[in-house]
């Protein structure tokens, strides 16, 4: 009944393994719609489902199908998420939330470097610093890209890191949601009314999906990856056949994806469904990564990663909220006006931090939940900016730590 590797589905049953991964992704989407499943994200349920399935022997811990996911599906995630990333609009409309997001990126990078220097994470601590920098700047798409770019292949550590990431992200989101309840804290920043705005703008839920729009989205993603691989191959050829520029693959993917999104935003907006496909593939990626996790080894690895993320998030929060308070204080002192355009409000900083740590989907959700519809659009825009800068920043930190 069982295969030679002890699993119900053999590693060489490629379609069966892929079917299992997509089924686990489906479970993640289904679970997060339930009242009990909303306690954590769908990504967490996909991770837990894959870990459970592999450790119970339902699916193999290692299989060629997992390699297929890493090699072919992950690169397509980035352009699918970036196909609506109009850089001009992000820069022009994100405003003060954009300033807060810059602080958030700086805080994440500094936190990752400090945590890596304080803790002993082994020989690949630089890669881990880059991976966490990416995910806490943009999100899962950047997380996957930097994992592939650095060649980090320890399934136990990656699965533990993903689990810790999702746990701490949920705790951090709860803390952000509670901050405005403090009148003392609110008084340290500019007072601004964020109650006006279009609640329906940029909700991340794609509509009017058709076969044409899906085909266009998938074609766009594959062409972007192909052009990026071509650029890397050309540069490597100039480097006498060495793989000197292979690490730039995901940087090129990012660049080639945002160029048409910026130069032809109206045409790119007609490609509905691409981001939904990307999200499905992201869940499949999480399942493939988690399937290789050995529970006993995972338990032994998670505590130090938890300490790493705690340090990173504390530094991130310090830079965002203390830095934001200092900017607001200086702006008010210079202008003598508490409503100075350069002064930042606490809600603006909260949405910026949320967009960096949790991505473009939760930032507008928190804005609406707290009664700040005016911050919905800026929250989405800086979240999309995180998709753009997360991968290059993560790779830069990994390279810096390795040097």
C-alpha positions as CSV (number, residue, x, y, z in Angstrom):
1,X,0.0,0.0,0.0
2,X,2.8,2.4,0.9
3,X,5.6,3.4,-1.4
4,X,9.3,2.7,-0.8
5,X,9.8,6.0,1.0
6,X,7.0,5.1,3.4
7,X,4.4,7.6,2.1
8,X,0.9,6.8,0.8
9,X,1.7,8.8,-2.4
10,X,5.1,7.9,-3.9
11,X,7.6,10.6,-4.7
12,X,7.6,9.5,-8.4
13,X,3.8,9.9,-8.7
14,X,4.3,13.5,-9.9
15,X,0.7,14.4,-10.7
16,X,-0.5,12.8,-7.5
17,X,2.0,14.9,-5.5
18,X,1.1,18.1,-7.3
19,X,-2.6,17.3,-6.8
20,X,-2.0,16.9,-3.1
21,X,-0.2,20.2,-2.9
22,X,-3.0,22.0,-4.6
23,X,-5.5,20.3,-2.4
24,X,-3.6,21.5,0.7
25,X,-3.6,25.0,-0.8
26,X,-7.4,24.7,-1.4
27,X,-7.8,23.6,2.3
28,X,-5.9,26.8,3.3
29,X,-8.4,29.0,1.3
30,X,-11.3,27.1,2.7
31,X,-10.2,27.2,6.3
32,X,-9.6,31.0,6.4
33,X,-13.3,31.5,5.4
34,X,-14.5,29.7,8.5
35,X,-15.0,31.4,11.9
36,X,-12.4,29.2,13.5
37,X,-10.0,29.4,10.6
38,X,-9.9,33.2,10.6
39,X,-7.9,33.0,13.8
40,X,-4.8,32.6,11.6
41,X,-4.2,33.1,7.8
42,X,-4.8,30.6,5.0
43,X,-1.1,30.3,4.6
44,X,-0.7,29.0,8.1
45,X,-3.4,26.4,7.5
46,X,-1.6,25.3,4.3
47,X,1.7,25.0,6.1
48,X,0.1,23.0,9.0
49,X,-1.8,20.8,6.5
50,X,1.4,20.0,4.6
51,X,3.4,19.3,7.7
52,X,0.7,17.0,9.0
53,X,0.3,15.2,5.7
54,X,4.0,14.6,5.3
55,X,4.7,13.5,8.9
56,X,1.7,11.2,8.8
57,X,3.1,9.6,5.7
58,X,0.3,10.7,3.3
59,X,2.8,12.6,1.0
60,X,6.6,12.3,0.7
61,X,9.0,14.6,2.5
62,X,11.0,15.0,-0.7
63,X,9.8,14.7,-4.3
64,X,10.6,16.0,-7.8
65,X,7.3,17.8,-7.9
66,X,8.5,20.0,-5.1
67,X,11.5,20.9,-7.2
68,X,9.1,21.8,-10.1
69,X,7.2,24.2,-7.8
70,X,10.4,25.9,-6.7
71,X,12.0,26.1,-10.1
72,X,9.0,27.0,-12.3
73,X,6.1,28.2,-10.2
74,X,7.9,30.5,-7.7
75,X,9.4,32.8,-10.4
76,X,6.0,33.3,-11.9
77,X,4.6,34.6,-8.6
78,X,6.5,37.9,-8.8
79,X,5.1,39.3,-12.1
80,X,1.6,38.1,-11.2
81,X,1.7,40.2,-8.0
82,X,3.5,43.1,-9.7
83,X,1.4,43.4,-12.8
84,X,-0.6,46.4,-11.4
85,X,2.4,48.0,-9.6
86,X,2.4,51.5,-11.2
87,X,5.5,53.1,-9.6
88,X,4.4,56.7,-10.5
89,X,1.1,56.2,-8.7
90,X,2.8,54.6,-5.7
91,X,5.2,57.5,-5.4
92,X,2.6,60.2,-6.1
93,X,-0.3,59.1,-4.0
94,X,1.2,57.3,-1.0
95,X,2.1,60.6,0.6
96,X,2.9,60.6,4.3
97,X,2.2,56.9,4.5
98,X,5.0,56.5,2.0
99,X,7.4,58.3,4.4
100,X,6.3,55.9,7.1
101,X,6.9,53.0,4.8
102,X,10.4,54.1,4.1
103,X,11.0,54.1,7.9
104,X,9.4,50.6,8.0
105,X,11.9,49.3,5.4
106,X,14.8,50.8,7.2
107,X,13.6,49.4,10.5
108,X,13.1,45.9,9.0
109,X,16.6,45.8,7.5
110,X,18.3,47.1,10.7
111,X,16.3,44.7,12.8
112,X,17.3,41.7,10.6
113,X,21.0,42.7,10.7
114,X,21.0,43.3,14.5
115,X,19.1,40.0,15.2
116,X,21.5,38.0,13.0
117,X,24.5,39.5,14.9
118,X,23.0,38.9,18.3
119,X,22.0,35.3,17.7
120,X,23.9,32.3,16.3
121,X,21.8,31.1,13.4
122,X,24.6,29.1,11.8
123,X,26.4,29.4,8.5
124,X,23.3,30.6,6.6
125,X,22.3,33.4,9.0
126,X,22.9,36.0,6.3
127,X,20.4,34.2,4.0
128,X,17.9,34.1,6.9
129,X,18.4,37.8,7.5
130,X,17.7,38.5,3.8
131,X,14.7,36.2,3.8
132,X,13.1,37.9,6.8
133,X,14.0,41.4,5.4
134,X,12.1,40.5,2.2
135,X,9.0,39.1,3.9
136,X,8.8,42.0,6.3
137,X,9.1,44.5,3.5
138,X,6.8,43.0,0.9
139,X,5.4,39.7,1.9
140,X,5.2,36.0,0.8
141,X,6.1,36.7,-2.8
142,X,9.4,38.3,-1.8
143,X,9.9,35.6,0.8
144,X,9.8,32.9,-1.9
145,X,11.9,34.9,-4.3
146,X,14.8,35.5,-1.8
147,X,14.7,31.8,-0.8
148,X,15.2,30.8,-4.4
149,X,17.7,33.5,-5.1
150,X,20.0,32.6,-2.1
151,X,19.7,28.9,-2.7
152,X,18.5,28.3,0.9
153,X,17.3,24.7,0.9
154,X,16.9,23.6,4.5
155,X,13.2,22.6,4.6
156,X,13.1,22.3,8.4
157,X,14.4,25.8,8.9
158,X,12.2,27.3,6.2
159,X,9.1,25.6,7.5
160,X,9.9,26.8,11.1
161,X,10.7,30.3,9.8
162,X,7.4,30.4,7.9
163,X,5.4,29.2,11.0
164,X,7.2,31.7,13.3
165,X,6.7,34.5,10.7
166,X,2.9,33.9,10.5
167,X,2.5,33.6,14.3
168,X,4.5,36.8,15.0
169,X,2.8,38.7,12.2
170,X,-0.6,37.9,13.7
171,X,0.6,39.1,17.2
172,X,2.1,42.3,15.6
173,X,-1.1,43.0,13.7
174,X,-3.1,42.8,17.0
175,X,-0.6,45.2,18.7
176,X,-1.0,47.7,15.8
177,X,-4.8,47.5,16.0
178,X,-4.6,48.3,19.7
179,X,-2.2,51.3,19.6
180,X,-4.8,54.0,18.7
181,X,-6.7,53.2,21.9
182,X,-4.0,55.0,23.8
183,X,-4.7,58.7,24.0
184,X,-1.2,59.4,25.3
185,X,0.3,57.7,22.3
186,X,-2.0,59.5,19.8
187,X,-1.0,62.8,21.3
188,X,2.7,62.3,20.3
189,X,1.8,62.6,16.6
190,X,0.0,64.9,14.3
191,X,-3.7,65.0,14.6
192,X,-5.4,64.3,11.3
193,X,-8.9,63.2,10.2
194,X,-8.7,60.0,8.1
195,X,-12.4,59.3,8.1
196,X,-12.9,60.4,4.5
197,X,-12.1,58.1,1.5
198,X,-13.5,55.7,-1.0
199,X,-14.0,52.4,0.8
200,X,-14.2,50.5,-2.5
201,X,-10.8,51.5,-3.9
202,X,-8.2,48.9,-4.6
203,X,-9.6,46.1,-2.3
204,X,-7.3,43.5,-3.9
205,X,-10.4,41.4,-4.9
206,X,-10.2,41.0,-8.6
207,X,-13.4,41.2,-10.7
208,X,-14.4,40.6,-14.3
209,X,-12.1,37.6,-14.6
210,X,-12.3,35.9,-18.0
211,X,-10.4,33.4,-20.0
212,X,-8.8,36.2,-22.0
213,X,-7.7,38.1,-18.9
214,X,-6.3,34.9,-17.3
215,X,-4.4,34.0,-20.4
216,X,-3.0,37.5,-20.7
217,X,-1.9,37.5,-17.0
218,X,-0.2,34.1,-17.3
219,X,1.5,35.1,-20.6
220,X,2.7,38.3,-19.0
221,X,4.2,36.4,-16.1
222,X,6.0,33.8,-18.3
223,X,7.4,36.4,-20.7
224,X,8.8,38.5,-17.8
225,X,10.5,35.4,-16.3
226,X,11.9,34.5,-19.8
227,X,13.2,38.0,-20.4
228,X,14.8,38.1,-17.0
229,X,16.5,34.7,-17.5
230,X,17.7,36.0,-20.9
231,X,19.2,39.1,-19.3
232,X,21.0,37.0,-16.6
233,X,22.3,34.6,-19.3
234,X,23.6,37.5,-21.3
235,X,25.4,39.1,-18.4
236,X,26.9,35.7,-17.4
237,X,28.1,35.3,-21.0
238,X,30.0,38.6,-20.6
239,X,31.5,37.2,-17.4
240,X,33.2,34.4,-19.3
241,X,30.4,31.9,-18.6
242,X,30.5,32.3,-14.8
243,X,27.3,32.4,-12.8
244,X,28.3,35.8,-11.4
245,X,24.9,37.4,-12.1
246,X,22.5,34.6,-11.4
247,X,21.6,36.2,-8.1
248,X,20.1,39.1,-10.0
249,X,17.3,36.9,-11.5
250,X,14.6,38.1,-9.2
251,X,15.8,41.7,-9.4
252,X,15.3,41.6,-13.2
253,X,11.9,39.9,-12.8
254,X,10.9,42.8,-10.5
255,X,12.2,45.4,-12.9
256,X,10.6,43.9,-16.1
257,X,7.3,43.5,-14.3
258,X,6.9,47.0,-13.0
259,X,8.0,48.7,-16.3
260,X,4.8,47.9,-18.3
261,X,2.7,48.3,-15.1
262,X,4.1,51.9,-14.9
263,X,4.1,52.8,-18.6
264,X,0.8,51.2,-19.5
265,X,-1.2,51.1,-16.2
266,X,-4.7,51.2,-17.9
267,X,-4.0,48.3,-20.2
268,X,-2.4,46.3,-17.3
269,X,-5.4,47.0,-15.1
270,X,-7.5,45.0,-17.7
271,X,-5.6,41.8,-16.8
272,X,-7.9,40.5,-14.1
273,X,-7.2,37.3,-12.2
274,X,-3.4,37.3,-12.3
275,X,-3.0,38.2,-8.6
276,X,-5.5,35.5,-7.6
277,X,-3.5,32.9,-9.6
278,X,-0.3,34.2,-7.9
279,X,-1.9,33.8,-4.5
280,X,-2.9,30.1,-5.3
281,X,0.7,29.4,-6.4
282,X,2.0,31.1,-3.2
283,X,-0.1,28.7,-1.1
284,X,1.2,25.7,-3.2
285,X,4.8,27.0,-2.5
286,X,4.1,27.1,1.2
287,X,2.8,23.5,1.1
288,X,5.8,22.3,-0.9
289,X,8.2,23.9,1.6
290,X,6.3,22.6,4.6
291,X,6.1,19.1,3.3
292,X,9.8,18.7,3.8
293,X,9.7,19.5,7.5
294,X,10.5,17.0,10.1
295,X,8.5,17.9,13.2
296,X,11.1,16.9,15.7
297,X,13.8,19.0,14.0
298,X,11.3,21.8,13.5
299,X,10.6,22.0,17.3
300,X,14.3,22.2,17.9
301,X,14.8,25.0,15.4
302,X,11.8,27.3,16.1
303,X,12.8,28.9,19.4
304,X,15.9,30.7,18.1
305,X,13.9,31.9,15.1
306,X,11.2,33.2,17.4
307,X,13.8,35.2,19.2
308,X,15.2,36.5,15.9
309,X,11.8,37.7,14.7
310,X,11.0,39.3,18.1
311,X,14.2,41.3,17.9
312,X,13.5,42.3,14.2
313,X,10.0,43.5,15.0
314,X,11.1,45.5,18.0
315,X,13.7,47.3,16.0
316,X,11.2,47.8,13.2
317,X,8.6,49.3,15.6
318,X,11.2,51.5,17.2
319,X,12.4,53.0,13.9
320,X,8.8,53.5,12.6
321,X,7.1,54.9,15.7
322,X,10.0,56.7,17.4
323,X,11.3,58.0,14.1
324,X,7.8,59.1,13.0
325,X,7.4,60.9,16.3
326,X,10.7,62.7,15.8
327,X,9.8,63.7,12.3
328,X,6.4,65.0,13.5
329,X,8.0,66.9,16.4
330,X,10.6,68.6,14.1
331,X,8.0,69.5,11.5
332,X,5.6,71.0,14.1
333,X,8.5,73.0,15.7
334,X,9.7,74.3,12.4
335,X,6.3,75.3,11.0
336,X,4.6,76.1,14.3
337,X,1.6,74.2,12.9
338,X,0.4,71.0,14.4
339,X,-1.3,70.1,11.1
340,X,2.0,70.5,9.2
341,X,2.0,68.5,6.0
342,X,5.3,66.8,7.0
343,X,4.0,65.8,10.4
344,X,2.9,62.2,10.6
345,X,-0.1,60.9,12.4
346,X,-0.1,57.6,14.3
347,X,-2.7,56.0,11.9
348,X,-0.5,56.8,9.0
349,X,2.5,55.1,10.6
350,X,0.4,52.1,11.7
351,X,-0.8,51.5,8.1
352,X,2.7,51.9,6.8
353,X,4.1,49.4,9.3
354,X,1.2,47.0,8.6
355,X,1.8,47.2,4.8
356,X,5.5,46.3,5.3
357,X,5.0,43.5,7.8
358,X,1.8,41.9,6.6
359,X,1.4,43.2,3.0
360,X,-1.1,45.1,0.8
361,X,-4.1,43.0,1.8
362,X,-4.2,43.6,5.6
363,X,-3.3,47.3,5.5
364,X,-6.6,48.5,3.9
365,X,-8.5,46.0,6.0
366,X,-7.1,47.5,9.2
367,X,-7.7,51.0,7.9
368,X,-11.4,50.2,7.4
369,X,-11.7,48.4,10.7
370,X,-10.3,51.4,12.6
371,X,-12.5,53.9,10.7
372,X,-9.8,55.3,8.5
373,X,-11.1,54.9,4.9
374,X,-8.9,57.8,3.8
375,X,-5.9,55.5,4.4
376,X,-7.2,52.5,2.3
377,X,-5.6,53.6,-1.0
378,X,-2.3,54.7,0.5
379,X,-2.1,51.4,2.4
380,X,-2.6,49.3,-0.7
381,X,-0.1,51.5,-2.7
382,X,2.7,51.2,-0.2
383,X,1.9,47.5,0.2
384,X,2.5,47.1,-3.6
385,X,5.7,49.2,-3.2
386,X,6.8,46.5,-0.8
387,X,6.3,43.8,-3.5
388,X,8.7,45.9,-5.6
389,X,11.5,46.7,-3.2
390,X,11.2,43.6,-0.9
391,X,13.2,41.2,-3.1
392,X,16.1,43.6,-4.0
393,X,16.4,44.7,-0.3
394,X,16.3,41.1,0.9
395,X,19.0,40.1,-1.5
396,X,21.1,43.1,-0.6
397,X,20.9,42.3,3.1
398,X,21.8,38.6,2.5
399,X,24.8,39.7,0.3
400,X,25.9,42.3,3.0
401,X,25.7,39.7,5.8
402,X,27.7,37.2,3.7
403,X,30.4,39.7,2.9
